[in-house]
Amino acid sequence: MIFILFLIYLNISSVSSRAIQITTNNIESTLSSNEFVLINFYANWCRFSQILDPIYDQLADKVNELYSKNNSILIGKVDCDQQSSIGQKYHIDKYPTIKYFRHGILIKKEYRGSRTLESLLNFIQQQIQSPIVNLNQIENKYSYIVGHFNNTNSKSYQIFSKIAKLLQDDCHFAQSFSENDHVYYQPSQFSHEINESFHGNLENENEFYSWSHNKCIELVREITFENAEELTDQGLPFLILFHHPNDTQSVSLFKQQVEKQLKHETQSINCLHANGLKFTHPLKHLNKDLSDLPLLVIDTFRHMFLFPHFNLISINGKLVEFVRDLHSGKLHRDFHEKSTNLHENVDTGENSDMKLSKTNFPPESIFVRLTPSRQRYSFRDEL
């Protein structure tokens, strides 16, 4: 009888593996022993977490079924009420938050896709594929870390492959097998940079990671509807260049000036460029259209402030002055002073034909509407 019960237990266990409950006792060993770990940070009181929970356990079962021979993929979950120290460590302030780790390292991006079994499974399948393309497949519009190797068995190639997975969300990697081991950075066609070889030790993982990280993390990124929530969730104001998609010159000039003037300001502002054909609503909000491109704007998630004229960014100090005027409050004060003067000098009574135009005031933010939605998350401040 005991033997039969034991067999039943084994059968049930094999049918339903469920997501692994992560605690302070097992989180370090879990992260260090698996190549890819997906973790759902949830709260039992959150209705969105309650909806996701059975789907997430189904995901764990499916991953176990498909990748049972691959012990490097793990689906875990953290009860942030019971394991508050873990939630605090990873700055969890909305539920459910799905983060992922590669080789024990937290990836900056979160999973923000659809919370369906199919979407989550597709995401995992994408993440475990090699991000490295062959040299003849590169696209000039992207920057690449390019590696030439004798074969895939060398230690230097294994490190190259590992770093490519760690940085695949921020950089493109390419390979060939026709030369001795050699790695270099190849900038995009829009960049003012030149090719730069890696002169360090390819068998030193930390050294190669540090060099690649510095090359991969761009000072100016493109904002799209797909990554807008992620960028707004960082909480930094946006400095956005709206441009025509065919206008590579203004994007290149903007990147040059950010590198020159704002390199030490990037911890306080997100420097971005946006396709003006796709982001037409912010332009209309500024009473602008495609004929006014390129336009440079600061969006604080409360108001939008327009840079006087794009060509002025080439004047040394003008761009950094614009950003510092935001942080000092000068941009806000200037607009309030303008509105005060207008109220003092313009008769806005019922019998007056003159009305104050909304264009005399800073337009309200458009990108605040792309922040994480309360229709999708519960926030910690709701407790």
C-alpha positions in Angstrom: 0.0 0.0 0.0 2.8 2.4 0.9 4.6 1.6 -2.3 1.4 2.3 -4.3 0.9 5.7 -2.6 4.6 6.5 -3.3 4.0 5.7 -7.1 0.9 8.0 -7.1 3.0 10.8 -5.5 5.7 10.4 -8.1 3.1 10.5 -10.9 1.4 13.6 -9.5 4.8 15.3 -9.1 5.7 14.5 -12.7 2.4 15.9 -14.0 2.5 19.2 -12.0 5.9 20.8 -11.2 4.5 24.3 -10.5 6.7 27.3 -10.1 9.4 27.1 -7.5 8.7 29.2 -4.4 11.7 31.5 -3.9 12.7 32.5 -0.4 15.7 34.0 1.3 16.9 30.4 1.9 17.1 29.3 -1.7 17.3 32.5 -3.9 21.1 32.6 -4.1 21.5 28.9 -4.9 18.7 29.1 -7.4 20.1 32.0 -9.3 23.7 30.7 -9.3 22.8 27.2 -10.5 20.6 28.1 -13.5 21.4 29.9 -16.7 18.0 31.5 -17.1 15.5 32.2 -14.2 12.1 33.9 -14.6 10.6 35.2 -11.3 7.1 36.4 -10.7 7.1 38.9 -7.8 3.5 38.9 -6.5 1.3 39.7 -3.6 -1.7 37.5 -2.6 -4.0 40.5 -2.0 -3.4 41.8 -5.6 -6.1 40.7 -8.0 -3.7 40.8 -11.0 -1.4 38.4 -9.1 -4.3 36.1 -8.4 -5.2 36.0 -12.1 -1.6 35.3 -13.1 -0.9 32.6 -10.5 -2.5 29.5 -12.2 -1.2 30.6 -15.6 2.3 31.0 -14.2 2.1 27.5 -12.7 1.0 26.1 -16.1 4.0 27.9 -17.6 6.3 26.1 -15.1 4.7 22.8 -16.1 5.1 23.5 -19.8 8.8 24.5 -19.4 9.5 21.4 -17.4 7.8 19.3 -20.1 9.7 21.0 -23.0 13.1 21.5 -21.4 13.3 18.7 -18.9 16.7 17.8 -20.2 17.9 21.3 -19.8 18.4 22.0 -16.1 19.5 25.6 -16.8 15.9 27.0 -17.0 13.8 27.7 -13.9 10.5 29.3 -13.3 10.2 30.8 -9.8 7.9 33.1 -7.8 8.3 35.3 -4.7 5.6 36.1 -2.2 6.6 39.7 -1.5 4.5 39.9 1.7 6.2 36.8 3.1 9.6 37.6 1.6 9.7 41.4 1.9 13.5 41.6 2.0 13.7 40.1 -1.5 11.1 42.5 -2.8 13.0 45.4 -1.3 16.3 44.2 -2.7 14.9 44.2 -6.3 12.9 47.4 -5.8 9.5 45.8 -6.4 6.7 48.4 -6.1 4.0 47.0 -8.3 2.5 43.6 -8.6 2.9 41.3 -10.4 6.4 42.2 -11.6 8.1 39.6 -13.7 11.9 39.9 -13.8 14.5 37.6 -15.2 18.1 36.7 -14.6 20.8 35.3 -16.8 23.8 33.5 -15.1 22.6 34.9 -11.8 22.7 38.5 -13.0 19.5 40.6 -12.9 18.5 41.9 -16.3 17.5 45.5 -16.2 14.4 45.0 -18.4 11.2 43.4 -17.0 8.8 41.1 -18.8 6.0 43.5 -19.9 4.2 41.4 -22.5 0.8 39.7 -22.3 0.3 37.5 -19.3 -0.9 34.5 -21.3 0.7 31.0 -21.3 1.5 31.4 -25.0 3.1 34.8 -24.7 5.2 33.9 -21.6 6.4 30.6 -23.3 7.3 32.5 -26.5 9.3 35.0 -24.4 11.3 32.2 -22.8 12.0 30.5 -26.1 13.3 33.8 -27.5 15.5 34.3 -24.4 17.2 31.0 -24.5 18.1 31.2 -28.2 21.6 32.4 -29.1 21.6 36.2 -29.8 24.7 35.9 -32.0 24.3 36.3 -35.7 26.8 35.4 -38.5 28.9 38.2 -39.8 27.1 38.2 -43.2 23.8 38.8 -41.4 24.6 42.1 -39.7 22.5 45.2 -40.4 24.4 48.5 -40.6 21.7 50.4 -38.7 22.8 48.6 -35.5 26.1 48.6 -33.6 27.8 45.3 -33.1 30.3 43.5 -31.0 32.0 41.3 -33.6 34.1 38.3 -32.8 36.4 36.2 -35.0 37.3 32.8 -33.6 39.0 29.6 -34.7 36.1 27.4 -33.3 33.3 27.3 -30.7 35.3 25.2 -28.2 37.8 27.8 -27.1 37.4 29.5 -23.7 37.4 32.9 -25.3 34.4 32.0 -27.5 32.5 30.5 -24.5 33.0 33.8 -22.7 32.0 35.8 -25.8 28.8 33.7 -26.0 28.0 34.2 -22.3 28.4 38.0 -22.5 26.3 38.1 -25.6 23.4 36.5 -23.7 23.9 38.8 -20.7 23.8 41.9 -22.9 21.5 40.8 -25.7 18.8 43.4 -24.7 21.3 46.2 -25.1 23.6 45.2 -28.0 24.0 43.1 -31.1 26.7 40.4 -31.4 28.1 38.8 -34.6 30.6 36.1 -35.2 32.8 34.4 -37.8 35.2 31.5 -37.8 37.8 32.4 -40.3 40.5 34.1 -38.2 42.4 33.9 -35.0 40.5 35.1 -31.9 39.8 38.8 -32.2 36.9 41.0 -31.1 36.0 44.6 -32.0 33.2 47.1 -31.7 31.5 48.1 -35.0 29.3 51.2 -34.6 26.1 51.8 -36.6 26.0 53.8 -39.8 24.4 56.7 -37.8 27.2 56.9 -35.3 30.2 59.3 -35.4 32.3 56.6 -33.7 34.9 54.4 -35.4 35.7 50.7 -35.0 37.5 49.9 -31.8 39.3 46.6 -31.1 39.2 44.9 -27.7 42.8 44.8 -26.5 42.2 43.0 -23.2 42.3 39.4 -22.3 39.4 37.5 -24.0 39.6 34.8 -21.4 39.0 37.3 -18.6 35.2 37.3 -18.2 35.0 40.4 -16.0 37.3 42.4 -18.2 35.4 41.6 -21.4 32.0 42.2 -19.8 33.1 45.6 -18.6 34.4 46.6 -22.1 31.3 45.3 -23.9 28.9 46.9 -21.4 30.5 50.3 -21.9 30.2 49.9 -25.7 26.6 48.5 -25.7 24.8 50.9 -23.4 24.0 53.8 -25.6 23.6 57.3 -24.2 20.7 57.9 -26.7 18.2 55.2 -27.3 15.1 55.0 -29.5 11.8 55.1 -27.7 9.0 52.9 -29.2 5.5 51.9 -28.1 7.1 48.6 -27.1 9.7 50.0 -24.7 7.9 53.2 -23.6 6.5 51.6 -20.4 9.9 50.3 -19.4 11.5 53.7 -19.9 8.8 55.6 -18.1 9.0 53.2 -15.2 12.6 54.3 -14.6 11.1 57.6 -13.4 13.6 59.9 -15.2 12.4 62.9 -17.3 12.7 62.4 -21.1 14.8 64.5 -23.4 13.4 63.4 -26.7 14.3 64.2 -30.3 11.3 63.8 -32.6 12.6 63.3 -36.1 11.5 62.0 -39.5 12.5 58.3 -39.8 14.6 59.2 -42.9 16.4 62.0 -41.1 19.6 60.2 -39.8 21.6 63.5 -39.7 19.6 65.1 -36.8 19.8 61.8 -34.9 23.6 61.7 -35.4 24.0 65.3 -34.4 21.9 64.8 -31.3 24.0 61.8 -30.2 27.2 63.8 -30.8 26.0 66.6 -28.6 24.7 64.4 -25.9 28.1 62.7 -25.8 29.7 66.1 -25.7 27.5 68.0 -23.3 25.3 65.5 -21.3 27.6 62.6 -20.6 27.6 63.4 -16.9 23.8 64.2 -16.8 22.5 60.8 -17.9 21.7 59.7 -14.3 19.1 62.4 -14.1 17.5 62.3 -17.6 16.8 59.8 -20.3 18.1 60.9 -23.7 15.9 59.4 -26.4 14.9 59.8 -30.1 11.5 59.0 -31.5 10.0 58.4 -35.0 7.8 61.5 -35.5 5.6 59.6 -37.9 4.6 57.2 -35.1 4.5 59.7 -32.2 2.2 62.2 -33.8 0.1 62.8 -30.7 2.9 64.6 -28.7 3.5 66.8 -31.7 -0.2 67.8 -31.9 -0.1 68.5 -28.2 2.7 70.9 -28.8 0.8 72.5 -31.7 3.4 71.1 -34.1 3.3 68.8 -37.1 5.7 66.8 -39.3 6.9 69.9 -41.1 8.3 71.2 -37.8 10.6 68.2 -37.3 13.2 67.8 -35.9 12.0 69.0 -32.5 13.7 68.6 -29.1 11.5 68.3 -26.1 11.7 67.6 -22.3 8.8 65.6 -20.9 8.8 65.6 -17.1 5.6 63.4 -16.9 3.8 66.5 -15.8 4.7 69.0 -18.5 6.5 69.2 -21.8 9.1 71.9 -22.5 10.2 72.7 -26.1 13.9 73.5 -26.9 13.9 76.9 -28.7 15.4 75.6 -32.0 17.1 72.3 -32.8 20.1 73.9 -34.5 21.0 75.6 -31.3 22.2 72.3 -29.8 25.5 72.7 -31.7 26.3 75.8 -29.6 28.4 74.5 -26.8 26.5 74.6 -23.5 23.0 75.2 -24.8 21.8 71.6 -24.4 23.2 71.1 -20.9 21.8 74.5 -20.0 18.3 73.4 -21.1 18.6 70.2 -18.9 20.0 72.1 -15.9 17.2 74.7 -16.2 14.8 71.8 -15.8 16.4 70.5 -12.6 16.8 74.0 -11.1 13.2 74.7 -11.7 14.0 77.6 -14.1 11.9 76.1 -17.0 8.8 76.0 -14.7 9.5 79.5 -13.3 9.9 81.0 -16.7 6.5 79.6 -17.8 4.8 80.8 -14.6 6.3 84.2 -15.1 5.0 84.3 -18.6 1.5 83.3 -17.5 1.5 85.9 -14.7 2.5 88.7 -17.2 -0.2 87.6 -19.6 -2.8 87.7 -16.9 -1.7 91.2 -15.8 -1.6 92.6 -19.4 -4.5 90.8 -21.0 -8.2 91.5 -20.2 -9.7 88.0 -19.9 -13.1 89.2 -18.6 -16.4 88.1 -20.1 -16.5 91.1 -22.4 -13.0 90.7 -23.7 -12.4 89.3 -27.2 -8.8 88.3 -26.2 -8.4 84.8 -24.7 -5.2 83.2 -23.3 -3.9 80.5 -25.6 -3.0 77.2 -24.1 0.3 77.5 -26.1 1.4 80.1 -23.6 1.7 77.5 -21.0 3.7 74.2 -20.8 1.6 71.5 -22.4 0.7 68.6 -20.1 2.8 65.4 -20.5 1.8 62.8 -23.1 4.2 60.1 -22.0 2.8 60.0 -18.5 -0.1 58.0 -20.1 2.5 55.3 -21.0 3.5 54.7 -17.4 2.6 51.3 -15.8 -1.2 51.2 -15.7 -3.4 50.6 -12.6 -5.5 48.5 -15.0 -2.6 46.0 -15.1 -0.7 46.4 -11.8 -1.4 46.9 -8.1 1.0 49.3 -6.5 2.6 49.0 -3.1 1.2 52.4 -2.0 -2.3 51.0 -2.2 -1.7 49.1 1.1 
